[in-house]
């Protein structure tokens, strides 16, 4: 069992970059591209903060999927959002981008997605615009892990890869930005009302839980979430379980097994989830978007990892739990099924281990919002 906290779990500290940087004059605007997913968009915050500190007069404009716009709506580093609507093609979206950016004399592109879509957009946008593109990972790792020939350990923090692309654009070494989340005050008030309606006692510490994840090899068993919830309730906490509408059955299973827990599944969109976090004393989640929102909000978080690597993220003030197995971590993002057929990477994490980590964080208090 690996219990990572008070540091960067599994991190291999990278050697100083050998790039020759040449300072670039600040443009009028920077177009930042990162369309998905929720966790990756949350992890933009340190890069955007560093970019804003380096070029404070430059307008930072972010292109992202419209579903994730609430993540950055209240970020003070961001001047404008240009959301990509569902089903919108690259040519149509590139036209909208050029029209929106036509008011600026100088524009730069910071591609923090480097997907087929963003590559196409870069080709459709004016070639005179300087650009910087992040490197997702080393090519050998991409091929080896993708073919199931090797396990995956991050060589750099995810946020540091973003940061290196920012430095390459600005042309100088920069201080790391801050990992932060920005909730709408109205969303916080709405969450407070929903919790009151569900029976939350504001005099009891609130523990949030997110038992869902897109991939099966990232979902710790529902009955173990329920076991941790029962311990937290017995220790004087209220527990709120949340998930998307598609995860309503999973959340209902947890709350049914943990009498007295509250169920807000399907009732919180991304803005609502951001609004919930300031009300939580701690959070328990799989490797998922809600886990990143909790960390960015400074909520002490227990994160449960199976097929993916916690070493991509900063864990000071939090706990990342994973199991040391020869076959794990086996994936960058997660898998539909375990290649070995046993899923021990999650099955070997006991409920008592998670409760001990959660209890420790409840005693420690708010976490620092550093790095990413």
C-alpha positions in Angstrom: 0.0 0.0 0.0 1.2 3.4 -0.9 -0.2 6.2 1.3 1.0 9.5 -0.3 0.7 12.8 1.6 2.7 15.8 2.5 4.5 15.7 -0.8 4.3 14.7 -4.5 3.4 11.0 -4.6 5.7 9.0 -6.8 7.2 12.0 -8.4 10.5 11.7 -10.3 11.9 15.3 -10.1 12.7 16.4 -13.6 16.1 17.6 -14.6 16.3 21.3 -15.4 15.1 22.1 -18.9 17.9 22.4 -21.4 15.7 24.6 -23.7 17.2 27.9 -24.7 14.6 30.4 -23.9 14.4 33.8 -25.5 12.0 36.4 -23.8 9.0 37.3 -26.0 7.2 40.6 -26.0 3.8 40.3 -24.4 1.1 40.0 -27.0 -2.3 41.7 -26.8 -4.0 38.3 -26.3 -3.2 34.6 -25.7 -5.6 31.9 -26.9 -5.3 28.9 -24.6 -6.8 25.6 -25.9 -7.9 22.8 -23.6 -11.3 21.3 -24.4 -11.6 18.5 -21.8 -11.8 16.6 -19.5 -12.9 18.1 -16.2 -9.7 17.2 -14.3 -7.5 18.5 -17.1 -9.4 21.8 -17.2 -9.2 22.2 -13.4 -5.4 21.7 -13.7 -5.2 24.7 -16.0 -5.3 27.1 -13.0 -1.6 27.1 -12.1 -0.6 27.6 -15.8 -3.1 30.4 -16.3 -1.9 32.0 -13.1 1.8 31.8 -14.1 0.9 33.2 -17.6 -1.0 36.1 -16.1 1.8 36.9 -13.7 4.3 36.9 -16.5 2.1 39.0 -18.9 -0.3 41.0 -16.7 -1.5 43.2 -19.5 -2.2 40.4 -21.9 -5.8 39.2 -22.2 -6.0 35.4 -21.7 -8.8 33.8 -23.7 -9.6 30.2 -23.2 -11.1 27.8 -25.8 -12.8 24.8 -24.1 -15.9 22.6 -24.3 -18.9 24.5 -23.2 -19.7 21.9 -20.5 -16.6 22.9 -18.6 -17.0 26.7 -18.8 -18.0 27.0 -15.2 -14.5 25.9 -14.1 -13.0 29.1 -15.4 -15.9 31.6 -15.4 -14.7 33.2 -12.1 -10.9 32.7 -12.6 -9.4 36.2 -12.3 -6.5 35.3 -14.7 -9.0 34.7 -17.6 -10.4 37.6 -19.5 -12.8 35.7 -21.8 -14.0 32.2 -22.6 -14.8 31.0 -26.1 -16.7 27.7 -25.5 -16.8 25.0 -28.2 -20.4 23.9 -28.6 -21.3 20.2 -28.9 -21.1 19.1 -32.6 -19.3 22.2 -33.8 -16.7 21.5 -36.4 -13.1 22.7 -36.4 -13.6 25.0 -39.4 -16.7 26.7 -37.9 -15.0 27.1 -34.5 -11.8 28.4 -36.1 -13.8 31.1 -37.8 -15.4 32.1 -34.5 -12.0 32.3 -32.9 -10.5 34.5 -35.6 -13.5 36.8 -35.5 -13.3 37.1 -31.7 -9.5 37.7 -31.8 -9.6 40.1 -34.8 -9.7 43.1 -32.4 -6.2 42.3 -31.1 -3.0 43.4 -33.0 -0.8 40.5 -31.6 -2.1 37.1 -30.6 -0.3 34.0 -29.4 -1.6 30.4 -29.0 -1.0 28.1 -26.1 -2.2 24.6 -26.9 -2.5 22.6 -23.7 -4.5 19.9 -25.3 -2.5 18.8 -28.4 -5.4 16.7 -29.7 -6.5 16.1 -33.3 -9.0 19.0 -32.9 -6.4 21.5 -31.5 -3.8 20.5 -34.2 -6.5 21.2 -36.8 -7.3 24.5 -35.2 -3.7 25.6 -35.1 -3.5 24.8 -38.8 -6.6 26.9 -39.5 -5.5 29.9 -37.5 -3.0 32.5 -38.8 0.5 31.2 -39.1 2.0 34.5 -37.9 0.6 33.8 -34.4 3.4 32.4 -32.3 2.5 29.2 -30.5 3.6 26.8 -27.8 2.3 23.2 -27.4 2.5 21.0 -24.3 4.0 17.5 -24.4 1.6 15.0 -22.9 4.2 12.4 -22.2 7.2 10.7 -23.8 6.5 8.8 -27.0 8.0 5.5 -25.8 5.7 5.6 -22.7 2.7 6.3 -24.9 3.3 3.3 -27.1 4.4 0.9 -24.4 1.5 1.6 -22.0 -1.0 1.8 -24.9 0.1 -1.7 -26.1 0.1 -3.1 -22.5 3.8 -3.7 -22.6 4.7 -1.7 -19.5 3.2 0.1 -16.5 3.0 3.9 -16.2 4.8 6.1 -13.8 4.7 9.9 -14.4 8.1 11.5 -15.0 6.7 15.0 -14.4 3.7 16.4 -12.7 0.8 17.0 -15.1 0.7 20.7 -14.1 4.5 21.0 -14.7 4.0 19.9 -18.3 1.5 22.7 -18.7 3.9 25.0 -17.0 6.8 24.1 -19.4 4.6 25.1 -22.3 3.9 28.4 -20.7 7.6 29.1 -20.2 8.3 28.2 -23.8 5.6 30.7 -24.9 6.8 33.5 -22.6 10.5 32.7 -23.2 11.7 32.7 -19.7 11.7 30.6 -16.5 8.6 31.4 -14.4 7.4 30.8 -10.8 4.8 28.0 -10.6 1.2 29.2 -10.5 -1.3 28.5 -7.8 -3.8 25.6 -8.0 -7.1 27.1 -7.2 -10.9 26.7 -7.8 -13.4 29.5 -8.2 -16.9 29.0 -7.0 -19.9 31.2 -7.8 -21.2 32.6 -4.5 -24.8 31.9 -5.8 -23.8 28.2 -6.3 -22.5 28.0 -2.7 -25.8 29.4 -1.4 -27.8 27.0 -3.5 -25.7 24.1 -2.2 -26.2 25.2 1.3 -30.0 25.2 0.7 -29.9 21.8 -0.9 -28.0 20.4 2.0 -30.4 21.9 4.5 -33.3 20.3 2.5 -31.5 16.9 2.6 -31.1 17.1 6.4 -27.6 18.4 6.9 -26.8 19.8 10.4 -24.5 22.8 9.8 -23.0 22.1 13.2 -21.6 18.8 12.0 -18.5 18.6 9.8 -19.5 17.7 6.2 -17.6 14.9 4.4 -18.2 14.8 0.6 -18.0 11.6 -1.4 -17.7 10.9 -5.1 -17.9 7.2 -5.7 -18.1 7.5 -9.5 -15.5 7.6 -12.2 -15.7 7.1 -16.0 -13.7 3.9 -16.1 -14.4 0.7 -14.1 -10.7 0.3 -13.2 -10.9 3.6 -11.3 -14.0 2.9 -9.3 -13.5 1.6 -5.7 -16.4 -0.6 -4.6 -19.6 1.2 -3.5 -19.9 -0.9 -0.3 -16.4 0.3 0.8 -17.4 3.9 0.3 -20.5 3.1 2.4 -18.3 1.6 5.1 -16.2 4.8 5.3 -19.4 6.9 5.4 -20.7 4.9 8.3 -17.4 5.5 10.2 -17.6 9.2 9.5 -21.2 9.5 10.6 -20.4 7.6 13.8 -17.6 10.1 14.4 -20.0 13.0 14.3 -19.8 14.0 10.7 -22.5 14.4 8.0 -21.8 12.7 4.7 -23.0 13.9 1.3 -22.7 11.6 -1.7 -22.7 13.2 -5.1 -22.4 12.1 -8.7 -23.8 12.7 -12.2 -27.3 11.6 -13.2 -25.7 8.6 -14.8 -24.2 7.7 -11.4 -27.4 8.0 -9.5 -27.7 4.2 -9.0 -24.2 4.0 -7.6 -24.7 6.9 -5.2 -28.1 5.4 -4.1 -26.3 2.1 -3.3 -23.8 4.0 -1.1 -26.4 5.9 0.8 -28.6 2.8 1.2 -25.7 1.0 2.9 -24.8 4.1 5.0 -27.9 5.1 6.9 -28.1 8.8 7.5 -25.9 9.8 4.6 -27.2 12.5 2.2 -27.6 11.9 -1.6 -27.3 14.8 -4.0 -26.6 12.7 -7.1 -27.9 14.3 -10.3 -28.6 17.5 -8.5 -25.3 19.3 -8.9 -23.8 20.4 -12.2 -20.1 21.5 -12.4 -20.9 24.9 -11.0 -22.8 23.2 -8.2 -19.9 20.9 -7.4 -17.6 23.9 -7.2 -20.2 25.5 -4.9 -20.3 22.4 -2.7 -16.6 22.3 -1.9 -16.3 25.3 0.4 -18.9 23.6 2.6 -16.9 20.4 3.0 -14.5 19.6 5.8 -13.0 16.7 3.7 -13.6 14.8 0.6 -13.2 11.1 -0.6 -13.1 10.3 -4.2 -11.7 8.1 -6.9 -9.2 9.5 -9.5 -11.8 11.7 -11.1 -12.9 15.3 -11.9 -14.5 15.8 -8.4 -11.2 14.8 -6.8 -9.4 17.6 -8.6 -12.1 20.1 -7.8 -11.8 19.2 -4.1 -8.0 19.5 -4.1 -8.1 22.9 -6.0 -10.7 24.1 -3.4 -8.3 23.4 -0.5 -10.5 20.6 0.8 -8.4 17.8 2.4 -9.0 14.9 0.1 -8.5 11.2 0.2 -8.0 10.0 -3.4 -8.2 6.3 -4.3 -6.1 5.2 -7.3 -6.3 1.9 -9.1 -5.1 1.7 -12.7 -3.8 5.2 -12.9 -0.8 7.0 -11.3 -1.1 9.4 -8.3 2.4 10.6 -9.1 1.0 13.1 -11.7 -0.3 15.3 -9.0 0.6 17.2 -5.8 -0.6 15.7 -2.5 0.5 18.1 0.2 -2.4 18.3 2.7 -4.1 15.3 1.1 -3.8 11.5 0.8 -3.5 9.4 -2.3 -4.0 5.7 -1.7 -2.7 3.1 -4.1 -1.4 -0.5 -4.1 2.1 -1.4 -5.2 1.6 -4.2 -7.7 3.8 -5.4 -10.7 0.9 -4.7 -13.1 -0.1 -1.3 -11.8 -0.6 1.5 -12.8 -1.5 0.1 -16.2 -3.2 3.0 -17.8 -3.0 6.8 -18.4 -6.8 7.3 -18.1 -8.4 4.1 -16.9 -9.8 0.9 -18.5 -13.1 -0.7 -19.0 -11.8 -4.0 -17.5 -8.7 -5.2 -15.6 -6.2 -6.8 -18.1 -5.3 -9.3 -15.4 -8.9 -10.1 -14.4 -8.4 -9.4 -10.7 -8.6 -5.6 -10.1 -6.4 -6.0 -7.0 -5.2 -2.4 -7.4 -8.6 -1.3 -6.0 -9.6 -4.5 -4.2 -6.6 -4.5 -1.9 -7.4 -1.0 -0.6 -9.4 -1.6 2.6 -12.1 0.6 4.0 -10.2 0.9 7.3 -7.2 2.3 5.4 -9.4 5.0 3.8 -11.1 5.8 7.0 -7.8 6.2 8.8 -6.6 8.6 6.1 -9.8 10.6 6.2 -9.9 10.8 10.0 -6.3 12.2 9.9 -7.2 14.8 7.4 -10.3 15.9 9.4 -8.0 16.5 12.4 -5.5 18.4 10.2 -7.8 21.0 8.6 -7.7 22.9 5.3 -5.1 21.9 2.7 -2.7 24.3 0.9 -3.5 25.0 -2.7 -0.1 24.4 -4.3 1.2 23.2 -7.6 -1.5 21.0 -9.0 
